[in-house]
Amino acid sequence: MKGSGILIVSACALLMAACGTAPVRQAAVAPPLPPPPPPVLVDPDSACRADLTAAHVSFQALDRYGEGKCQIANPVRITADPVPLNRPGVLGCDTARTLTRFVEDVVQPLAQKYFGQPVVRIDHLGTYDCRTRRTETASKDMGGSKAGRLSEHAMGRAIDFSGVELADGRSISVKDNWRSAGAPGTFLHQLARDACRSFNVVLTPNHDKLHWDHIHMDTGPYTLCGY
């Protein structure tokens, strides 16, 4: 009986193997993949300042700047952007970066085109100024309109461009050359038109008498190419 039992078991095992009914091993299941790491959040303030450094802009990062409602986001004091300014100016970093690219991509190529030489200084009449917008009925001496929204200068988002100095020492100014014939006037008009692609608002002497000696450029939330 003991021997026959062994034969029966062996026969059953052979029969199961022949019929394909032998136990099948379960495939190994891979462990779940770990979740991806969270995205690295880039501090926009730091990124902007890094861009200015990469463009060789001479600037000083400020902790804060402004008074009352006139507060600048991520303020920087610039002295060269990327060529020297006639005087230091305080701007929000994003506006300073826009100005840098404008000088590199527009001002310098136009100077080479019309004068065959680079710009060595950017002249401006002002950057930060805590005041409301000026209108035809509220002169500069009045400090802007008595009511209405703040000027973009009050947020460090504007610069009043007044001209350039060329490598040979010649000055091209909005005051003296905006309506002049030849290369100086053409240069300023082309510069103003191209500025509308870099800045949100551009106001020239053609816009109103308040801008007779400069071109206002700002990166505020409104859009107007007042050429």
Secondary structure, DSSP 8 states (H G I E B T S, - for coil): -HHHHHHHHHHHHHHHHHTT-S---------------------HHHHHHHHHHHTT-EEEE-S--EETTEE-SSEEEEEESSSEEEEEEEEEHHHHHHHHHHIIIIIHHHHHHHHSS-EEEEEES-S----B--BTTB-GGGTS-SSS-B-GGGGT-EEEEEEEEETTS-EEEHHHHTT-SSHHHHHHHHHHHHHTTTSSEEE-TTT-GGGTT-EEEE-SS--EEE-
